[in-house]
Amino acid sequence: MSTPQAASPQCHRPTARWTIFFAVLGPGLVVMLADTDVGSILTAAQSGAQWGYQLLSLQLLLIPILYVVQELTVRLGIFTGKGHGELIRTTFGAGWAWVSVGGLAVATVGALLTEFSGVAGVGELFGVPRAWSLTMAAVFLLTIVWTGSYRRVERVAIALGLFELVFIWVALQAPIDPRALAHGLASVPAHHPGFLYLVAANIGAVIMPWMVFYQQSAVADKKLRPDQYTAARWDTAIGAALTQVVMAAVLLVAAATLWAGHLSPPLGTVGQVAQALTPFLGQTLGHTLFGLGILGAAMVAAIVVALAAAWGFGEVTGYKHSLEYHPLEAPWFYVVFTLGVLGGALIVALAPNLVALSVGVEVMNALMLPVVLGFLVALGVKALPPEHRLRGWYFWVVLGVVVLTSSLGVYGGLSGVF
């Protein structure tokens, strides 16, 4: 009979490591592609249009911060086998679980409004009536989730999210002024309320409540094991870098084409953002690439956000909550997902499509960070097995990241409002 010692070298062979990695790949990449959702893209575009390259350094700084936060959700999911809401309920009680899922509900509504606003805006660019584009998007989302297993939904989400990579290609073609770029990286107008408001919006566009719920629940639903922890962390790290590169690309394009060297008027519609691509790509190609990127971002984010809500409420109430169940076996799980999708589409069908809405939603996310990240750190200290808990120097690193990020998000959001 083989012993663990004898099997260990086998596990460390390159082919074995790659096999494990591709088996694990998914939750981190999906949630990060969803992180670059319509609201995030429009926030990055607003940042570049109004402040040029001055918020680019923040995009890069947020890569390790995003990784630290989401790595903790991976750790909790793998070593407890529970989703975020369920773990809060079993660790701190039902009352605190409802507080956390209440914040998730608010963030979910805001996020779904921005996703469907993006879909409607792209449709209008090509002359498709809002009712048609929203109906097709909703039917597509419901069909994918109601008829698929977790792995199928994950693969579709990754395929949709990869359309966001068009923004990187577009940024490589943009007429970026190296001197203006260097000046922007060195300039931080921290005294300006409008700048601080967009700082808060960018933080809220990167760290969102539904991301924490989704990734931990997805790790648990996918049944990842402790021996897959390293691969899951790489999945998260790659996703964190990719999402911020896309955000930076959108900011660069907007800064290169819309910024006039001073504080420009804010963007008002998705169409205005699309115009950032037309000066050097032409209207047809520019609108097509922008449309593909926005639709990919909107669809993957809508899947993730609505699933996060369905998982979160299931974990708190106790109803069955897994994509591995048939809809008849877990009716409330699928009902919550459906209500989120249909509700978001219906509201957007009746509401204007404003970039300001998306930026405001991201600021709201930033204002909720103290609660969201506070729960995450508390679980990392109390709910994990002793050998995997936050402790020592890494505990202080995580705590410092959480306190600084939350404080900056709240301060920036309030400064812009008042």
C-alpha positions as CSV (number, residue, x, y, z in Angstrom):
1,M,0.0,0.0,0.0
2,S,1.4,3.4,-1.0
3,T,2.2,5.9,1.8
4,P,1.7,9.7,1.7
5,Q,5.4,10.1,1.5
6,A,5.7,7.9,-1.6
7,A,2.8,9.7,-3.3
8,S,4.1,13.2,-2.6
9,P,6.8,13.3,-5.4
10,Q,4.1,12.3,-7.8
11,C,1.9,15.2,-6.8
12,H,4.8,17.7,-7.5
13,R,5.5,16.6,-11.0
14,P,4.9,19.5,-13.5
15,T,2.1,17.6,-15.3
16,A,0.4,16.8,-12.1
17,R,0.6,20.5,-11.0
18,W,-0.9,21.7,-14.3
19,T,-3.6,19.1,-14.1
20,I,-4.6,20.3,-10.6
21,F,-4.4,23.9,-11.7
22,F,-6.8,23.5,-14.7
23,A,-9.2,21.4,-12.6
24,V,-9.3,24.2,-10.0
25,L,-9.3,27.1,-12.5
26,G,-12.6,28.9,-12.5
27,P,-14.0,30.5,-9.3
28,G,-11.2,33.1,-9.1
29,L,-11.1,33.9,-12.8
30,V,-14.9,34.1,-13.1
31,V,-15.3,36.4,-10.1
32,M,-12.5,38.6,-11.3
33,L,-13.9,38.8,-14.9
34,A,-17.2,39.7,-13.3
35,D,-15.4,42.3,-11.2
36,T,-14.7,44.2,-14.4
37,D,-18.4,44.6,-14.9
38,V,-20.2,47.4,-16.7
39,G,-20.1,49.7,-13.6
40,S,-16.4,49.2,-13.3
41,I,-15.7,49.8,-16.9
42,L,-17.8,53.0,-16.9
43,T,-16.1,54.1,-13.7
44,A,-12.6,53.6,-15.2
45,A,-13.8,55.5,-18.3
46,Q,-15.1,58.3,-16.2
47,S,-11.8,58.4,-14.3
48,G,-9.8,58.7,-17.5
49,A,-12.1,61.3,-19.1
50,Q,-12.1,63.6,-16.1
51,W,-8.7,63.1,-14.5
52,G,-6.5,61.8,-17.3
53,Y,-3.9,59.3,-16.1
54,Q,-4.0,60.5,-12.5
55,L,-6.0,57.4,-11.3
56,L,-3.9,54.9,-13.2
57,S,-1.6,54.2,-10.2
58,L,-4.6,53.4,-8.1
59,Q,-5.6,50.6,-10.5
60,L,-2.2,49.0,-10.2
61,L,-2.2,49.4,-6.4
62,L,-5.5,47.6,-6.1
63,I,-4.1,44.4,-7.6
64,P,-2.5,43.1,-4.4
65,I,-5.3,44.5,-2.3
66,L,-7.9,42.6,-4.3
67,Y,-5.8,39.5,-4.1
68,V,-5.5,39.7,-0.3
69,V,-9.3,40.0,0.1
70,Q,-10.3,37.3,-2.3
71,E,-7.6,34.9,-1.2
72,L,-9.2,34.9,2.2
73,T,-12.5,33.8,0.6
74,V,-10.7,30.9,-1.0
75,R,-9.1,29.9,2.3
76,L,-12.5,30.0,4.0
77,G,-14.3,28.1,1.3
78,I,-11.7,25.3,1.0
79,F,-11.0,24.7,4.7
80,T,-14.5,25.1,6.0
81,G,-16.5,23.8,3.0
82,K,-19.1,26.5,3.7
83,G,-20.3,29.5,1.8
84,H,-19.9,33.0,3.2
85,G,-23.4,33.5,4.5
86,E,-23.6,30.0,6.1
87,L,-20.2,30.5,7.8
88,I,-21.3,33.8,9.3
89,R,-24.5,32.1,10.5
90,T,-22.8,29.2,12.1
91,T,-20.0,31.3,13.6
92,F,-21.7,34.5,14.7
93,G,-25.4,33.7,14.6
94,A,-28.4,34.3,12.4
95,G,-28.8,38.0,13.2
96,W,-25.3,38.8,11.9
97,A,-25.9,36.6,8.9
98,W,-29.0,38.6,8.0
99,V,-27.0,41.8,8.3
100,S,-24.4,40.5,5.9
101,V,-27.0,39.2,3.4
102,G,-28.9,42.5,3.7
103,G,-25.8,44.3,2.4
104,L,-25.5,41.7,-0.3
105,A,-29.0,42.4,-1.4
106,V,-28.4,46.1,-1.7
107,A,-25.2,45.5,-3.7
108,T,-26.9,43.0,-5.9
109,V,-29.7,45.4,-6.9
110,G,-27.2,48.1,-7.7
111,A,-24.9,45.8,-9.7
112,L,-27.7,44.2,-11.8
113,L,-29.0,47.7,-12.7
114,T,-25.6,48.6,-14.0
115,E,-25.2,45.4,-16.0
116,F,-28.6,45.7,-17.7
117,S,-28.0,49.4,-18.3
118,G,-24.9,48.4,-20.2
119,V,-26.8,45.8,-22.2
120,A,-29.5,48.4,-23.1
121,G,-26.9,51.0,-23.9
122,V,-25.0,48.7,-26.3
123,G,-28.3,47.8,-28.0
124,E,-29.2,51.4,-28.5
125,L,-25.8,52.0,-30.2
126,F,-26.9,49.6,-32.9
127,G,-30.5,50.6,-33.0
128,V,-31.9,47.7,-31.1
129,P,-34.9,48.7,-28.9
130,R,-34.2,48.5,-25.2
131,A,-37.1,46.0,-24.6
132,W,-35.6,43.6,-27.2
133,S,-32.0,43.7,-25.9
134,L,-33.0,43.3,-22.3
135,T,-35.4,40.4,-23.0
136,M,-32.7,38.6,-25.0
137,A,-30.2,39.1,-22.2
138,A,-32.6,37.9,-19.5
139,V,-33.7,34.8,-21.5
140,F,-30.0,33.9,-22.2
141,L,-29.1,34.2,-18.5
142,L,-32.0,32.1,-17.3
143,T,-31.5,29.4,-19.9
144,I,-27.8,29.0,-19.0
145,V,-28.4,28.7,-15.2
146,W,-31.6,26.8,-15.2
147,T,-30.3,24.1,-17.6
148,G,-26.6,23.8,-16.6
149,S,-24.4,22.4,-13.9
150,Y,-21.8,24.5,-12.0
151,R,-19.0,23.5,-14.4
152,R,-21.1,24.4,-17.5
153,V,-22.1,27.8,-16.0
154,E,-18.5,28.5,-15.1
155,R,-17.3,27.7,-18.6
156,V,-19.9,29.9,-20.2
157,A,-19.1,32.8,-17.8
158,I,-15.3,32.5,-18.6
159,A,-16.1,32.6,-22.3
160,L,-18.3,35.7,-22.0
161,G,-15.8,37.5,-19.7
162,L,-12.9,37.0,-22.1
163,F,-14.6,39.4,-24.5
164,E,-13.3,42.1,-22.1
165,L,-9.8,41.5,-23.4
166,V,-10.8,43.7,-26.4
167,F,-10.2,46.7,-24.2
168,I,-6.5,45.7,-23.8
169,W,-6.1,45.5,-27.6
170,V,-7.8,48.9,-28.0
171,A,-5.5,50.5,-25.3
172,L,-2.5,49.3,-27.3
173,Q,-3.7,51.2,-30.3
174,A,-4.7,54.4,-28.4
175,P,-2.7,57.6,-28.9
176,I,-1.2,57.8,-25.4
177,D,1.1,60.7,-24.7
178,P,4.1,59.4,-22.7
179,R,4.7,62.8,-21.0
180,A,1.1,63.2,-20.0
181,L,1.2,59.6,-18.7
182,A,4.3,60.2,-16.6
183,H,2.9,63.5,-15.2
184,G,-0.4,61.8,-14.4
185,L,1.3,59.0,-12.5
186,A,3.2,61.5,-10.4
187,S,0.2,63.8,-9.7
188,V,-2.4,63.0,-7.0
189,P,-4.8,65.9,-6.4
190,A,-6.0,64.4,-3.1
191,H,-7.5,67.8,-2.0
192,H,-10.2,67.7,-4.7
193,P,-13.6,66.2,-3.6
194,G,-14.3,65.1,-7.2
195,F,-11.0,63.2,-7.3
196,L,-11.7,61.6,-3.9
197,Y,-15.2,60.6,-5.1
198,L,-13.7,58.7,-8.0
199,V,-11.1,57.2,-5.8
200,A,-13.9,55.7,-3.7
201,A,-15.8,54.7,-6.9
202,N,-12.7,52.8,-8.1
203,I,-12.2,51.1,-4.8
204,G,-15.9,50.1,-4.8
205,A,-15.6,48.9,-8.4
206,V,-12.8,46.5,-7.4
207,I,-13.9,45.1,-4.0
208,M,-17.6,44.3,-4.0
209,P,-19.8,42.5,-1.5
210,W,-21.1,40.0,-4.0
211,M,-17.6,39.0,-5.0
212,V,-16.9,37.7,-1.5
213,F,-20.2,35.7,-1.4
214,Y,-19.7,34.3,-4.9
215,Q,-16.1,33.1,-4.7
216,Q,-16.4,31.5,-1.3
217,S,-19.7,29.8,-2.3
218,A,-18.3,28.8,-5.7
219,V,-15.3,27.2,-4.0
220,A,-17.6,25.2,-1.7
221,D,-20.0,24.3,-4.5
222,K,-17.1,23.1,-6.7
223,K,-15.9,21.1,-3.7
224,L,-12.3,22.2,-3.9
225,R,-10.0,20.3,-1.5
226,P,-7.1,21.4,0.8
227,D,-4.6,19.9,-1.6
228,Q,-5.9,22.3,-4.3
229,Y,-5.4,25.4,-2.2
230,T,-2.2,26.5,-3.9
231,A,-3.8,26.2,-7.4
232,A,-6.9,28.1,-6.2
233,R,-4.7,30.9,-4.9
234,W,-3.0,31.1,-8.4
235,D,-6.4,31.2,-10.0
236,T,-7.3,34.2,-7.8
237,A,-3.9,36.0,-8.4
238,I,-4.2,35.7,-12.2
239,G,-7.7,36.9,-12.1
240,A,-6.8,39.9,-9.9
241,A,-4.1,41.0,-12.2
242,L,-6.2,40.5,-15.3
243,T,-9.2,42.5,-14.0
244,Q,-7.1,45.5,-13.1
245,V,-5.2,45.4,-16.4
246,V,-8.6,45.6,-18.2
247,M,-9.6,48.5,-15.9
248,A,-6.3,50.3,-16.6
249,A,-6.8,49.7,-20.3
250,V,-10.2,51.4,-20.3
251,L,-8.8,54.3,-18.3
252,L,-5.9,54.7,-20.7
253,V,-8.2,54.8,-23.7
254,A,-10.5,57.4,-22.1
255,A,-7.6,59.5,-21.0
256,A,-6.0,59.4,-24.4
257,T,-9.2,60.3,-26.3
258,L,-11.5,62.3,-24.0
259,W,-9.3,64.1,-21.5
260,A,-8.3,67.6,-22.5
261,G,-5.6,68.3,-19.9
262,H,-8.1,69.6,-17.3
263,L,-11.2,68.5,-15.5
264,S,-13.6,67.6,-18.2
265,P,-17.4,67.4,-17.9
266,P,-18.6,64.0,-16.6
267,L,-19.8,61.4,-19.1
268,G,-23.5,60.9,-19.2
269,T,-24.3,57.9,-21.3
270,V,-22.8,54.6,-22.6
271,G,-22.8,56.1,-26.0
272,Q,-20.5,58.9,-24.9
273,V,-18.1,56.3,-23.5
274,A,-18.2,54.4,-26.8
275,Q,-17.2,57.6,-28.6
276,A,-13.8,57.3,-26.9
277,L,-13.0,54.5,-29.3
278,T,-14.2,56.1,-32.5
279,P,-11.5,58.8,-33.1
280,F,-8.8,56.2,-34.0
281,L,-10.8,53.0,-34.8
282,G,-13.7,54.5,-36.7
283,Q,-17.4,54.3,-35.6
284,T,-18.2,50.8,-36.9
285,L,-15.1,49.0,-35.5
286,G,-15.1,51.2,-32.3
287,H,-18.7,50.6,-31.5
288,T,-18.4,46.8,-32.3
289,L,-15.4,46.3,-30.0
290,F,-16.9,48.4,-27.3
291,G,-20.2,46.5,-27.6
292,L,-18.4,43.1,-27.3
293,G,-16.5,44.2,-24.3
294,I,-19.5,45.7,-22.5
295,L,-21.8,42.8,-23.3
296,G,-19.2,40.2,-22.1
297,A,-18.7,42.2,-18.9
298,A,-22.4,42.6,-18.4
299,M,-23.3,38.9,-18.9
300,V,-20.6,37.4,-16.8
301,A,-21.3,39.9,-14.0
302,A,-25.0,39.3,-14.1
303,I,-24.5,35.6,-13.8
304,V,-22.1,36.0,-10.8
305,V,-24.1,38.7,-9.0
306,A,-27.5,36.9,-9.3
307,L,-25.9,33.6,-8.2
308,A,-24.1,35.3,-5.3
309,A,-27.6,36.5,-4.1
310,A,-29.1,33.1,-4.6
311,W,-26.3,31.4,-2.7
312,G,-26.2,34.0,0.0
313,F,-29.9,33.9,0.8
314,G,-29.8,30.0,0.7
315,E,-26.9,29.9,3.2
316,V,-28.7,32.2,5.6
317,T,-32.2,30.6,5.3
318,G,-31.1,27.0,4.9
319,Y,-32.9,26.2,1.6
320,K,-31.0,24.1,-0.9
321,H,-28.5,26.2,-2.8
322,S,-26.4,24.6,-5.4
323,L,-26.2,24.5,-9.2
324,E,-25.8,20.7,-8.8
325,Y,-29.5,20.5,-7.8
326,H,-32.3,20.3,-10.4
327,P,-34.6,23.3,-10.3
328,L,-37.3,21.1,-8.8
329,E,-34.9,20.0,-6.1
330,A,-33.9,23.6,-5.1
331,P,-36.8,25.8,-6.3
332,W,-36.0,28.8,-4.0
333,F,-32.4,28.9,-5.2
334,Y,-33.5,29.3,-8.8
335,V,-36.4,31.6,-7.9
336,V,-34.1,34.1,-6.2
337,F,-31.7,34.0,-9.3
338,T,-34.7,34.5,-11.6
339,L,-36.1,37.4,-9.6
340,G,-32.8,39.1,-9.6
341,V,-32.4,38.8,-13.4
342,L,-36.0,39.7,-14.3
343,G,-36.2,42.5,-11.7
344,G,-32.9,44.1,-12.9
345,A,-34.0,43.9,-16.6
346,L,-37.5,45.4,-15.8
347,I,-36.2,48.4,-13.8
348,V,-33.7,49.3,-16.5
349,A,-36.4,49.0,-19.2
350,L,-38.2,51.8,-17.4
351,A,-35.2,53.9,-16.3
352,P,-32.6,56.1,-18.0
353,N,-29.2,54.7,-18.9
354,L,-26.8,57.0,-17.0
355,V,-23.1,56.6,-16.3
356,A,-23.7,58.5,-13.0
357,L,-25.8,55.5,-11.8
358,S,-22.9,53.1,-12.3
359,V,-20.4,55.4,-10.5
360,G,-22.9,55.9,-7.7
361,V,-23.3,52.2,-7.3
362,E,-19.5,51.7,-7.0
363,V,-19.3,54.4,-4.3
364,M,-22.1,52.6,-2.4
365,N,-20.0,49.5,-2.5
366,A,-17.1,51.4,-1.0
367,L,-19.3,52.7,1.8
368,M,-20.2,49.1,2.7
369,L,-16.6,47.9,2.8
370,P,-16.1,48.2,6.6
371,V,-19.0,45.7,7.2
372,V,-18.1,43.4,4.3
373,L,-14.3,43.2,5.1
374,G,-14.9,43.2,8.8
375,F,-16.9,40.0,8.6
376,L,-14.2,38.5,6.3
377,V,-11.3,39.2,8.7
378,A,-13.4,38.0,11.7
379,L,-14.1,34.7,10.0
380,G,-10.4,34.4,9.1
381,V,-9.5,34.7,12.7
382,K,-12.3,32.6,14.3
383,A,-13.8,30.2,11.8
384,L,-10.8,28.6,10.1
385,P,-8.9,25.5,11.5
386,P,-6.1,26.7,13.8
387,E,-3.3,26.0,11.3
388,H,-5.0,28.1,8.6
389,R,-6.2,31.1,10.6
390,L,-5.0,34.6,10.1
391,R,-2.1,35.1,12.6
392,G,1.3,36.6,13.0
393,W,2.6,39.1,10.5
394,Y,0.1,38.2,7.8
395,F,-2.8,39.0,10.1
396,W,-1.4,42.5,10.5
397,V,-0.9,42.8,6.7
398,V,-4.6,41.8,6.1
399,L,-5.9,44.0,8.8
400,G,-3.9,47.0,7.6
401,V,-5.1,46.5,4.0
402,V,-8.7,46.2,5.2
403,V,-8.5,49.3,7.5
404,L,-6.8,51.5,4.9
405,T,-8.9,50.4,2.0
406,S,-12.2,50.8,4.0
407,S,-11.2,54.2,5.4
408,L,-10.2,55.6,2.0
409,G,-13.3,54.3,0.4
410,V,-15.6,55.7,3.0
411,Y,-13.7,59.0,3.2
412,G,-13.6,59.5,-0.5
413,G,-17.3,58.6,-0.9
414,L,-18.4,61.0,1.8
415,S,-16.1,63.8,0.5
416,G,-17.7,63.6,-2.9
417,V,-21.2,63.6,-1.5
418,F,-20.8,66.4,1.0
